[in-house]
């Protein structure tokens, strides 16, 4: 089980979540840095990354846990991306996976968490597209909440599928 962020880390997080990284007259996207985080440095940024990703992972309805995602980042099955503000404090994290289908590969955007998406999304999407192409992917994909449809459409993405599910939790409880 992953340890909780320290009080100091939590205090830092409150500061950067509650304050805008912009300086008067400066474009906020110019103050943030998108970085791929190699697995060997996960121990340095892992607590902050997982704290940012935890709400998105929780939305998986029990499919994933923070520990399972971290394990897959450590084995390089998943890739961790982070956005750092001008003070090098983490403001967002994203997890991807290269999906190798029988006839093509796609970069799957699995989990995204953080604040001020409008301040860093352009640079993140640019970096992800470059990474995708450099790794032979034919494109990028994601399964997510409906809000992503409108947001990504403004960046040239198409909605090609709807994911439907029927869960059996109550029925399984009745059988047991």
C-alpha positions as CSV (number, residue, x, y, z in Angstrom):
1,X,0.0,0.0,0.0
2,X,1.3,3.5,-0.9
3,X,2.0,5.8,1.9
4,X,0.0,9.0,2.3
5,X,1.6,12.3,1.3
6,X,3.4,14.0,4.2
7,X,1.9,17.0,6.0
8,X,4.5,19.2,4.2
9,X,3.5,17.8,0.9
10,X,-0.2,18.2,1.7
11,X,0.4,21.8,2.7
12,X,2.3,22.5,-0.5
13,X,-0.5,20.9,-2.5
14,X,-3.1,23.2,-0.9
15,X,-1.0,26.2,-1.9
16,X,-0.7,25.3,-5.5
17,X,-4.3,24.2,-5.9
18,X,-5.6,27.4,-4.4
19,X,-3.4,29.8,-6.3
20,X,-3.1,30.4,-10.0
21,X,0.3,29.9,-11.5
22,X,-0.1,33.0,-13.6
23,X,1.9,36.1,-13.2
24,X,0.3,39.4,-14.2
25,X,0.5,39.7,-18.0
26,X,2.0,36.3,-18.5
27,X,0.5,33.4,-20.4
28,X,-0.1,30.6,-17.8
29,X,0.9,27.9,-20.3
30,X,4.4,29.3,-20.5
31,X,4.9,28.8,-16.7
32,X,4.1,25.0,-16.7
33,X,6.3,22.2,-17.7
34,X,5.0,18.8,-19.0
35,X,7.4,15.9,-18.3
36,X,7.4,12.2,-18.8
37,X,8.4,10.7,-15.5
38,X,10.6,7.6,-15.8
39,X,9.7,4.7,-13.5
40,X,13.1,4.9,-11.7
41,X,12.1,8.3,-10.2
42,X,8.6,7.4,-9.2
43,X,9.8,7.2,-5.6
44,X,10.6,10.9,-5.8
45,X,7.2,12.2,-7.2
46,X,5.0,9.1,-6.7
47,X,3.1,10.4,-3.6
48,X,2.2,13.7,-5.4
49,X,1.4,11.9,-8.6
50,X,-0.9,9.3,-6.9
51,X,-2.6,12.0,-4.9
52,X,-3.4,13.9,-8.1
53,X,-4.5,10.7,-9.9
54,X,-6.5,9.2,-7.0
55,X,-9.9,10.9,-7.8
56,X,-9.7,9.7,-11.5
57,X,-8.7,6.2,-10.4
58,X,-11.6,6.1,-7.9
59,X,-13.9,6.8,-10.8
60,X,-13.0,3.5,-12.3
61,X,-15.7,1.9,-10.1
62,X,-13.3,-0.6,-8.5
63,X,-11.5,-1.6,-11.7
64,X,-8.3,0.0,-10.6
65,X,-6.5,1.0,-7.4
66,X,-3.7,3.5,-6.8
67,X,-1.4,0.7,-5.9
68,X,-2.1,-1.3,-9.1
69,X,-1.6,1.8,-11.3
70,X,1.7,2.6,-9.5
71,X,2.9,-1.0,-9.9
72,X,2.2,-0.8,-13.7
73,X,4.1,2.5,-13.9
74,X,7.1,0.9,-12.2
75,X,7.1,-2.0,-14.7
76,X,6.9,0.5,-17.6
77,X,3.6,-1.0,-18.8
78,X,2.1,2.4,-18.1
79,X,3.7,5.8,-18.6
80,X,3.4,8.6,-16.0
81,X,3.3,12.3,-17.2
82,X,3.3,15.2,-14.8
83,X,2.8,19.0,-15.1
84,X,4.9,21.2,-12.8
85,X,4.3,24.8,-12.2
86,X,6.9,27.6,-12.3
87,X,8.1,26.6,-8.8
88,X,8.4,23.0,-9.8
89,X,5.4,21.9,-7.8
90,X,3.2,19.2,-9.4
91,X,-0.2,20.5,-10.6
92,X,-1.3,17.6,-12.7
93,X,-0.6,14.0,-13.6
94,X,-1.7,11.7,-16.4
95,X,-1.1,8.0,-17.0
96,X,-0.9,6.5,-20.5
97,X,-0.5,3.0,-22.0
98,X,0.5,2.0,-25.5
99,X,-2.3,-0.4,-26.6
100,X,-1.0,-2.9,-29.2
101,X,-4.1,-4.1,-31.2
102,X,-3.8,-6.7,-33.9
103,X,-3.6,-4.1,-36.7
104,X,-2.4,-0.9,-35.1
105,X,-1.2,0.7,-31.9
106,X,-2.8,3.5,-30.0
107,X,-1.7,5.6,-27.0
108,X,-4.5,5.2,-24.4
109,X,-4.9,8.1,-22.0
110,X,-6.0,6.2,-18.9
111,X,-6.2,8.6,-15.9
112,X,-5.9,12.3,-15.6
113,X,-5.9,14.4,-12.4
114,X,-5.0,17.9,-11.4
115,X,-6.1,21.5,-11.5
116,X,-6.3,24.2,-14.1
117,X,-6.6,21.9,-17.2
118,X,-6.9,25.0,-19.4
119,X,-3.4,26.1,-18.4
120,X,-1.5,23.0,-19.5
121,X,-3.7,20.9,-21.8
122,X,-2.2,22.2,-25.1
123,X,1.3,21.4,-24.1
124,X,0.3,18.0,-22.7
125,X,-1.6,17.0,-25.8
126,X,1.4,18.1,-28.0
127,X,3.8,16.0,-25.9
128,X,1.5,13.0,-26.0
129,X,1.1,13.2,-29.7
130,X,4.9,13.4,-30.2
131,X,5.4,10.5,-27.8
132,X,2.7,8.5,-29.7
133,X,4.3,9.1,-33.1
134,X,7.8,8.4,-31.8
135,X,6.5,5.0,-30.5
136,X,4.8,4.0,-33.8
137,X,1.2,4.7,-32.6
138,X,-1.5,5.4,-35.1
139,X,-3.3,7.8,-32.8
140,X,-4.5,8.4,-29.3
141,X,-7.6,7.2,-27.5
142,X,-9.4,7.4,-24.1
143,X,-12.4,6.2,-22.3
144,X,-13.7,8.8,-19.9
145,X,-16.5,11.0,-18.6
146,X,-18.8,12.7,-21.1
147,X,-17.1,16.1,-20.5
148,X,-14.0,14.8,-22.4
149,X,-16.1,14.6,-25.6
150,X,-16.6,18.4,-25.9
151,X,-13.1,19.2,-24.7
152,X,-11.3,16.8,-27.0
153,X,-13.5,17.7,-30.0
154,X,-12.1,21.2,-29.8
155,X,-8.6,19.6,-30.3
156,X,-9.5,17.4,-33.4
157,X,-10.6,14.3,-31.6
158,X,-13.7,12.3,-32.7
159,X,-16.1,10.3,-30.5
160,X,-16.3,6.9,-32.2
161,X,-17.7,4.7,-29.4
162,X,-19.9,4.7,-26.4
163,X,-19.0,2.4,-23.5
164,X,-22.0,0.8,-21.9
165,X,-21.9,-1.4,-18.8
166,X,-24.2,-3.4,-16.6
167,X,-22.9,-4.4,-13.2
168,X,-23.9,-7.4,-11.2
169,X,-22.9,-6.3,-7.7
170,X,-26.4,-6.6,-6.2
171,X,-27.2,-9.8,-8.0
172,X,-23.8,-11.3,-6.8
173,X,-24.7,-10.3,-3.2
174,X,-28.0,-12.0,-3.5
175,X,-26.4,-15.2,-4.8
176,X,-23.8,-15.3,-2.1
